[in-house]
């Protein structure tokens, strides 16, 4: 499980920007470790908001080599994961 903080900035000065939520995937070396939903939210005009997103992983299939590498890098605080967020913008439907 990951605890992600997402900052969203609305550069529009004339209106709020809202999203119908979205999806997030956290991966390591091309393998998805956790995934989840981004909640529905609105950002007031010319403002920034902060969201907490909690992606979870279950039945993740890492090879032994990849698992060892991730564990080693995590212990050395050098592990890098990719976080991909896809937002659902109701204005683009």
N, CA, C and O of each residue as an XYZ file, in Angstrom:
372
protein
N       0.840     -1.183      0.000
C       0.000      0.000      0.000
C       0.881      1.242      0.000
O       1.975      1.244      0.565
N       0.398      2.274     -0.628
C       1.092      3.555     -0.693
C       0.149      4.637     -0.188
O      -1.068      4.531     -0.341
N       0.704      5.658      0.403
C      -0.058      6.826      0.826
C       0.464      7.989      0.001
O       1.539      8.515      0.285
N      -0.287      8.398     -1.021
C       0.155      9.443     -1.933
C      -0.575     10.745     -1.647
O      -1.777     10.753     -1.383
N       0.160     11.834     -1.704
C      -0.440     13.160     -1.624
C      -0.337     13.780     -3.008
O       0.755     13.904     -3.561
N      -1.480     14.169     -3.564
C      -1.544     14.742     -4.907
C      -1.934     16.209     -4.772
O      -2.932     16.541     -4.132
N      -1.135     17.081     -5.380
C      -1.432     18.510     -5.395
C      -1.995     18.855     -6.768
O      -1.397     18.519     -7.791
N      -3.152     19.529     -6.791
C      -3.794     19.915     -8.046
C      -3.953     21.429     -8.041
O      -4.545     22.003     -7.127
N      -3.409     22.072     -9.088
C      -3.476     23.529     -9.195
C      -4.434     23.908    -10.312
O      -4.332     23.397    -11.427
N      -5.360     24.802    -10.012
C      -6.281     25.335    -11.011
C      -5.762     26.706    -11.430
O      -5.781     27.647    -10.637
N      -5.301     26.822    -12.667
C      -4.791     28.101    -13.166
C      -5.896     28.976    -13.747
O      -5.639     30.109    -14.155
N      -7.108     28.467    -13.788
C      -8.231     29.255    -14.301
C      -8.655     30.284    -13.261
O      -8.933     29.928    -12.116
N      -8.707     31.551    -13.647
C      -9.088     32.597    -12.695
C     -10.581     32.875    -12.709
O     -11.078     33.620    -11.864
N     -11.302     32.292    -13.650
C     -12.725     32.604    -13.795
C     -13.661     31.488    -13.366
O     -14.869     31.710    -13.283
N     -13.144     30.290    -13.087
C     -14.051     29.223    -12.664
C     -13.315     28.118    -11.921
O     -12.104     27.947    -12.056
N     -14.074     27.384    -11.144
C     -13.531     26.200    -10.473
C     -13.292     25.111    -11.519
O     -13.904     25.119    -12.586
N     -12.391     24.173    -11.200
C     -12.166     23.023    -12.073
C     -12.508     21.774    -11.270
O     -11.999     21.568    -10.168
N     -13.374     20.952    -11.836
C     -13.808     19.741    -11.141
C     -13.433     18.507    -11.944
O     -13.335     18.550    -13.171
N     -13.227     17.424    -11.242
C     -12.929     16.146    -11.876
C     -13.865     15.093    -11.305
O     -14.220     15.129    -10.126
N     -14.251     14.173    -12.145
C     -15.058     13.038    -11.690
C     -14.177     11.940    -11.114
O     -14.561     10.770    -11.103
N     -13.001     12.317    -10.638
C     -12.076     11.347    -10.061
C     -11.116     10.833    -11.109
O     -10.885     11.481    -12.130
N     -10.562      9.673    -10.852
C      -9.593      9.111    -11.775
C      -9.038      7.799    -11.266
O      -9.599      7.152    -10.382
N      -7.918      7.432    -11.855
C      -7.245      6.178    -11.501
C      -5.769      6.457    -11.275
O      -5.199      7.357    -11.892
N      -5.155      5.691    -10.397
C      -3.727      5.806    -10.140
C      -3.112      4.411    -10.162
O      -3.706      3.445     -9.682
N      -1.902      4.326    -10.734
C      -1.141      3.076    -10.750
C       0.277      3.395    -10.292
O       0.893      4.345    -10.776
N       0.792      2.601     -9.359
C       2.176      2.712     -8.902
C       2.907      1.483     -9.413
O       2.501      0.353     -9.141
N       4.000      1.708    -10.163
C       4.723      0.565    -10.725
C       6.218      0.675    -10.444
O       6.753      1.753    -10.182
N       6.863     -0.473    -10.508
C       8.304     -0.576    -10.313
C       8.851     -1.441    -11.431
O       8.441     -2.591    -11.594
N       9.770     -0.892    -12.194
C      10.404     -1.632    -13.288
C       9.365     -2.251    -14.231
O       9.523     -3.382    -14.691
N       8.311     -1.495    -14.505
C       7.280     -1.944    -15.437
C       6.225     -2.862    -14.858
O       5.337     -3.307    -15.586
N       6.294     -3.160    -13.565
C       5.324     -4.057    -12.928
C       4.444     -3.241    -11.974
O       4.955     -2.540    -11.101
N       3.126     -3.334    -12.144
C       2.201     -2.615    -11.263
C       2.270     -3.199     -9.858
O       2.088     -4.400     -9.661
N       2.534     -2.330     -8.884
C       2.593     -2.745     -7.480
C       1.297     -2.440     -6.748
O       0.895     -3.178     -5.848
N       0.644     -1.347     -7.138
C      -0.584     -0.920     -6.460
C      -1.404     -0.068     -7.415
O      -0.868      0.561     -8.327
N      -2.708     -0.057     -7.191
C      -3.605      0.716     -8.042
C      -4.820      1.098     -7.218
O      -5.127      0.471     -6.205
N      -5.504      2.135     -7.671
C      -6.677      2.577     -6.926
C      -7.368      3.734     -7.607
O      -7.042      4.104     -8.735
N      -8.325      4.295     -6.902
C      -9.145      5.376     -7.431
C      -8.717      6.717     -6.855
O      -8.309      6.817     -5.698
N      -8.821      7.743     -7.690
C      -8.670      9.121     -7.241
C     -10.083      9.625     -6.971
O     -10.962      9.445     -7.814
N     -10.329     10.251     -5.820
C     -11.697     10.677     -5.496
C     -12.172     11.832     -6.379
O     -11.365     12.534     -6.989
N     -13.484     12.015     -6.438
C     -14.092     13.171     -7.088
C     -13.694     14.414     -6.295
O     -13.690     14.391     -5.064
N     -13.357     15.505     -6.999
C     -12.962     16.725     -6.299
C     -13.161     17.945     -7.195
O     -13.311     17.824     -8.411
N     -13.158     19.117     -6.574
C     -13.178     20.403     -7.273
C     -12.087     21.289     -6.683
O     -11.818     21.248     -5.483
N     -11.464     22.093     -7.548
C     -10.467     23.059     -7.112
C     -11.038     24.450     -7.384
O     -11.374     24.761     -8.527
N     -11.152     25.294     -6.354
C     -11.653     26.649     -6.583
C     -10.773     27.405     -7.584
O      -9.618     27.040     -7.801
N     -11.318     28.441     -8.182
C     -10.567     29.210     -9.180
C      -9.280     29.767     -8.575
O      -9.254     30.214     -7.428
N      -8.224     29.728     -9.366
C      -6.894     30.231     -8.983
C      -6.413     29.667     -7.653
O      -5.788     30.379     -6.867
N      -6.693     28.414     -7.400
C      -6.328     27.808     -6.114
C      -5.640     26.460     -6.335
O      -5.564     25.948     -7.451
N      -5.152     25.916     -5.244
C      -4.531     24.595     -5.242
C      -5.220     23.765     -4.169
O      -5.573     24.276     -3.107
N      -5.407     22.494     -4.453
C      -5.979     21.600     -3.455
C      -5.083     20.379     -3.308
O      -4.273     20.082     -4.186
N      -5.232     19.688     -2.211
C      -4.423     18.512     -1.903
C      -5.349     17.323     -1.675
O      -6.323     17.413     -0.928
N      -5.031     16.213     -2.327
C      -5.814     14.985     -2.185
C      -4.938     13.893     -1.613
O      -3.737     13.852     -1.881
N      -5.520     13.019     -0.835
C      -4.827     11.816     -0.389
C      -5.376     10.644     -1.185
O      -6.585     10.421     -1.241
N      -4.468      9.903     -1.797
C      -4.839      8.748     -2.615
C      -4.155      7.526     -2.016
O      -2.963      7.561     -1.714
N      -4.916      6.440     -1.845
C      -4.390      5.240     -1.189
C      -4.467      4.026     -2.114
O      -5.365      3.197     -1.969
N      -3.530      3.912     -3.067
C      -3.547      2.716     -3.915
C      -3.053      1.483     -3.153
O      -2.134      1.567     -2.340
N      -3.675      0.349     -3.431
C      -3.331     -0.926     -2.802
C      -2.934     -1.926     -3.870
O      -3.400     -1.848     -5.007
N      -2.087     -2.852     -3.514
C      -1.722     -3.940     -4.410
C      -2.019     -5.270     -3.757
O      -1.808     -5.437     -2.556
N      -2.501     -6.205     -4.526
C      -2.746     -7.551     -4.019
C      -2.429     -8.519     -5.145
O      -2.642     -8.225     -6.321
N      -1.927     -9.653     -4.769
C      -1.517    -10.678     -5.728
C      -0.574    -10.118     -6.786
O      -0.715    -10.407     -7.974
N       0.402     -9.301     -6.334
C       1.391     -8.726     -7.239
C       2.426     -9.790     -7.555
O       2.992    -10.395     -6.645
N       2.677    -10.024     -8.828
C       3.602    -11.077     -9.242
C       4.969    -10.541     -9.624
O       5.221    -10.275    -10.799
N       5.853    -10.378     -8.651
C       7.228     -9.968     -8.926
C       8.110    -11.201     -9.020
O       7.963    -12.142     -8.240
N       9.023    -11.190     -9.973
C       9.996    -12.282    -10.033
C      10.880    -12.200     -8.789
O      10.941    -11.160     -8.135
N      11.560    -13.293     -8.467
C      12.439    -13.290     -7.288
C      13.527    -12.237     -7.422
O      13.843    -11.539     -6.459
N      14.105    -12.122     -8.625
C      15.165    -11.132     -8.839
C      14.649     -9.707     -8.642
O      15.296     -8.888     -7.988
N      13.492     -9.424     -9.206
C      12.919     -8.088     -9.082
C      12.534     -7.798     -7.631
O      12.720     -6.682     -7.147
N      11.999     -8.799     -6.947
C      11.644     -8.631     -5.531
C      12.885     -8.331     -4.698
O      12.857     -7.443     -3.846
N      13.970     -9.058     -4.936
C      15.220     -8.819     -4.200
C      15.755     -7.413     -4.473
O      16.205     -6.720     -3.561
N      15.699     -6.999     -5.758
C      16.197     -5.675     -6.119
C      15.371     -4.573     -5.448
O      15.926     -3.611     -4.917
N      14.050     -4.720     -5.475
C      13.178     -3.729     -4.837
C      13.432     -3.678     -3.334
O      13.511     -2.593     -2.758
N      13.560     -4.824     -2.703
C      13.834     -4.878     -1.266
C      15.168     -4.207     -0.941
O      15.255     -3.423      0.004
N      16.204     -4.512     -1.719
C      17.522     -3.927     -1.499
C      17.487     -2.409     -1.678
O      18.018     -1.667     -0.851
N      16.859     -1.954     -2.763
C      16.776     -0.517     -3.009
C      15.928      0.179     -1.943
O      16.227      1.308     -1.555
N      14.888     -0.478     -1.477
C      14.049      0.108     -0.425
C      14.843      0.285      0.862
O      14.720      1.307      1.536
N      15.654     -0.705      1.202
C      16.459     -0.623      2.419
C      17.510      0.477      2.324
O      17.887      1.069      3.335
N      17.988      0.753      1.094
C      18.980      1.813      0.883
C      18.318      3.163      0.577
O      19.004      4.160      0.353
N      16.983      3.184      0.570
C      16.209      4.396      0.265
C      16.521      4.933     -1.130
O      16.542      6.145     -1.340
N      16.762      4.032     -2.083
C      17.049      4.439     -3.460
C      16.026      3.899     -4.454
O      16.161      4.121     -5.658
N      15.014      3.199     -3.975
C      14.002      2.630     -4.875
C      13.200      3.757     -5.524
O      12.793      4.709     -4.858
N      12.982      3.635     -6.823
C      12.182      4.609     -7.552
C      10.982      3.906     -8.158
O      11.114      2.892     -8.844
N       9.814      4.463     -7.893
C       8.586      3.923     -8.470
C       7.993      4.972     -9.403
O       8.257      6.167     -9.264
N       7.202      4.515    -10.338
C       6.498      5.391    -11.267
C       5.055      5.504    -10.806
O       4.388      4.492    -10.588
N       4.572      6.728    -10.656
C       3.180      6.973    -10.276
C       2.482      7.608    -11.475
O       2.855      8.694    -11.919
N       1.471      6.921    -11.991
C       0.706      7.430    -13.127
C      -0.725      7.704    -12.674
O      -1.384      6.844    -12.088
N      -1.191      8.921    -12.959
C      -2.540      9.333    -12.573
C      -3.305      9.715    -13.834
O      -2.823     10.505    -14.646
N      -4.476      9.161    -13.988
C      -5.367      9.512    -15.102
C      -6.619     10.133    -14.500
O      -7.353      9.488    -13.751
N      -6.849     11.394    -14.840
C      -7.995     12.110    -14.299
C      -9.163     12.036    -15.273
O      -8.972     12.023    -16.489
N     -10.369     11.989    -14.727
C     -11.587     12.019    -15.526
C     -12.113     13.450    -15.511
O     -12.624     13.913    -14.491
N     -11.991     14.148    -16.631
C     -12.437     15.536    -16.762
C     -13.809     15.551    -17.406
O     -13.934     15.249    -18.592
N     -14.845     15.896    -16.646
C     -16.195     15.850    -17.213
C     -16.375     16.813    -18.376
O     -17.278     16.624    -19.191
N     -15.533     17.847    -18.474
C     -15.648     18.794    -19.575
C     -15.199     18.236    -20.908
O     -15.502     18.811    -21.953
N     -14.480     17.121    -20.888
C     -13.971     16.560    -22.147
C     -14.833     15.421    -22.665
O     -14.470     14.793    -23.660
N     -15.962     15.131    -22.028
C     -16.814     14.032    -22.464
C     -17.780     14.481    -23.512
O     -18.581     13.682    -23.997
